[in-house]
Structures are given as C-alpha cells and as structure tokens.
Amino acid sequence: MKIPAELSIRAITNGVFITKNMTVTRLVRHIQDAEGGTPCFRTDVRDSCPETSDTCEWADECKDALIAQWKR
C-alpha cells in the first residue's frame, strides 16, 4: 500500500525516516512515538482501548482494521 502524502509529510515533519518497505501501520506507530504518544496503532491494545475519534485521531482506522478470527 502506498503511503499517503499527508502522512509522509507529517512523518518528515516529526523527524521520522521512511524506509522503502515501511507499511502505513508501522509509520503511524513511529509518528505516535515521535509525537510523545504510545505507539499502539493496530496493536493488541485496540481490543480494550477506551479511545474514541474525539480523543485519538487514529481510533477509527485502528479499530476498524481486520482482527484475526481467533481473537474475536
């Protein structure tokens, strides 16, 4: 998947180096870390995460991602 331009700009602004094979998920985690947040995007934390789109800009994309059947 190609990384969206606005995400690339945000990464560069925060000093995050983008590698050739970096995924959007990994990039968002690096951005979260660079901005002082917890790099939790699409990790197991989302199963019990209390965040909403009002409190976390990544919440909707994070929680809507596919979850393995055995984890449901």
BADRENKOL-852791 format. One line per 5 residues: number of its first residue (from 1); their letters; for each residue y, z, x of N, C-alpha, C. Coordinates in pm, whole numbers, plus 50000, padded with zeros to 5 digits. Last residue first. Example, Ala and Ser with C-alpha at 12.3 -4.5 7.8 and 13.67 -1.06 7.14 Angstrom:
<rs>
2> sa> 49775 50708 51285 49894 50714 51367 50003 50787 51290 ~ 49431 50780 51319 49550 50780 51230 49670 50780 51320
</rs>
This chain:
<rs>
72> rkwqa> 48728 51810 48857 48789 51826 48724 48730 51942 48651 ~ 48595 51762 49088 48699 51864 49093 48763 51889 48957 ~ 48421 51557 49043 48361 51688 49068 48465 51799 49074 ~ 48597 51339 49025 48532 51391 48904 48475 51531 48926 ~ 48904 51358 49203 48759 51334 49202 48695 51402 49081
67> iladk> 49197 51235 49063 49127 51353 49112 48978 51327 49100 ~ 49479 51025 49112 49338 51041 49077 49279 51167 49140 ~ 49803 51161 49031 49710 51090 49119 49566 51117 49076 ~ 49974 51318 48890 49915 51203 48820 49816 51125 48905 ~ 50076 51503 49066 49979 51550 48966 49912 51436 48891
62> cedaw> 50250 51337 49218 50147 51420 49281 50037 51454 49181 ~ 50433 51226 49047 50345 51138 49124 50226 51215 49180 ~ 50553 51469 48951 50492 51371 48861 50393 51281 48934 ~ 50648 51608 49190 50549 51663 49096 50479 51559 49010 ~ 50849 51546 49364 50722 51476 49383 50619 51511 49276
57> ectds> 51063 51713 49316 51080 51569 49292 50951 51489 49301 ~ 51041 52008 49148 50987 51934 49261 50995 51784 49231 ~ 51160 52105 48922 51166 52188 49042 51112 52117 49167 ~ 51128 51917 48725 51258 51983 48735 51273 52059 48866 ~ 50868 51846 48731 50962 51748 48783 51103 51805 48793
52> tepcs> 50720 52158 48838 50742 52051 48740 50841 51952 48802 ~ 50479 52378 48985 50599 52295 48992 50601 52190 48881 ~ 50248 52523 49007 50333 52551 48892 50458 52462 48885 ~ 49928 52409 49096 50071 52405 49126 50155 52429 49000 ~ 49659 52389 49104 49715 52513 49049 49867 52520 49068
47> drvdt> 49612 52137 49204 49526 52186 49096 49583 52311 49030 ~ 49777 52100 49422 49821 52046 49293 49736 52093 49177 ~ 49640 52190 49644 49741 52279 49583 49779 52230 49445 ~ 49494 51990 49756 49428 52076 49657 49524 52170 49587 ~ 49754 51736 49767 49651 51819 49829 49586 51902 49719
42> rfcpt> 49977 51581 49693 49841 51535 49663 49732 51609 49742 ~ 50189 51750 49907 50175 51633 49820 50031 51583 49813 ~ 50256 51961 50072 50145 51980 49979 50116 51858 49890 ~ 50418 52090 50298 50361 51955 50290 50235 51954 50203 ~ 50688 52276 50180 50546 52282 50209 50488 52141 50197
37> ggead> 51009 52202 50336 50919 52236 50226 50775 52247 50273 ~ 51182 52107 50526 51163 52251 50515 51075 52295 50400 ~ 51191 51842 50568 51298 51898 50485 51280 52048 50460 ~ 50958 51796 50707 51085 51777 50777 51203 51838 50700 ~ 50771 51834 50500 50773 51924 50614 50908 51917 50686
32> qihrv> 50828 51615 50334 50835 51751 50282 50849 51852 50397 ~ 50773 51408 50518 50910 51427 50468 50926 51568 50413 ~ 50498 51441 50544 50583 51454 50662 50729 51477 50622 ~ 50422 51387 50279 50394 51519 50338 50482 51542 50462 ~ 50498 51118 50261 50564 51217 50176 50542 51358 50232
27> lrtvt> 50313 51009 50445 50457 51002 50471 50533 51105 50388 ~ 50069 51049 50317 50093 51115 50446 50244 51117 50476 ~ 50114 50883 50090 50081 51025 50077 50113 51101 50204 ~ 50148 50632 50202 50260 50693 50131 50237 50843 50119 ~ 50000 50613 50532 49997 50600 50387 50120 50666 50326
22> mnkti> 50031 50431 50832 50062 50551 50756 50060 50523 50606 ~ 49985 50233 51021 49884 50255 50918 49910 50379 50833 ~ 50218 50245 51187 50176 50121 51123 50081 50144 51006 ~ 50424 50537 51131 50327 50457 51206 50281 50339 51123 ~ 50741 50664 51139 50646 50595 51053 50554 50509 51139
17> fvgnt> 50876 50976 51207 50832 50850 51266 50724 50788 51178 ~ 51148 51138 51072 51004 51118 51060 50968 50979 51113 ~ 51414 51207 51052 51351 51205 51184 51201 51191 51182 ~ 51533 51178 50812 51482 51311 50843 51409 51316 50977 ~ 51586 50906 50807 51699 51000 50800 51658 51141 50842
12> iaris> 51325 50810 50793 51405 50787 50914 51522 50884 50921 ~ 51263 50889 50528 51185 50936 50642 51266 50925 50771 ~ 51450 50745 50379 51450 50892 50375 51374 50950 50494 ~ 51364 50487 50437 51499 50530 50476 51507 50682 50479 ~ 51111 50491 50318 51125 50466 50462 51261 50515 50512
7> leapi> 51183 50524 50053 51103 50628 50118 51111 50614 50270 ~ 51313 50286 50005 51389 50410 49992 51315 50528 50056 ~ 51102 50097 50041 51217 50101 50133 51292 50234 50125 ~ 50760 50206 50010 50888 50164 49951 51004 50186 50048 ~ 50493 50082 50196 50582 50197 50177 50715 50147 50121
2> km> 50217 49918 50053 50341 49909 50129 50430 50029 50095 ~ 49882 50000 50083 50000 50000 50000 50124 50000 50088
</rs>
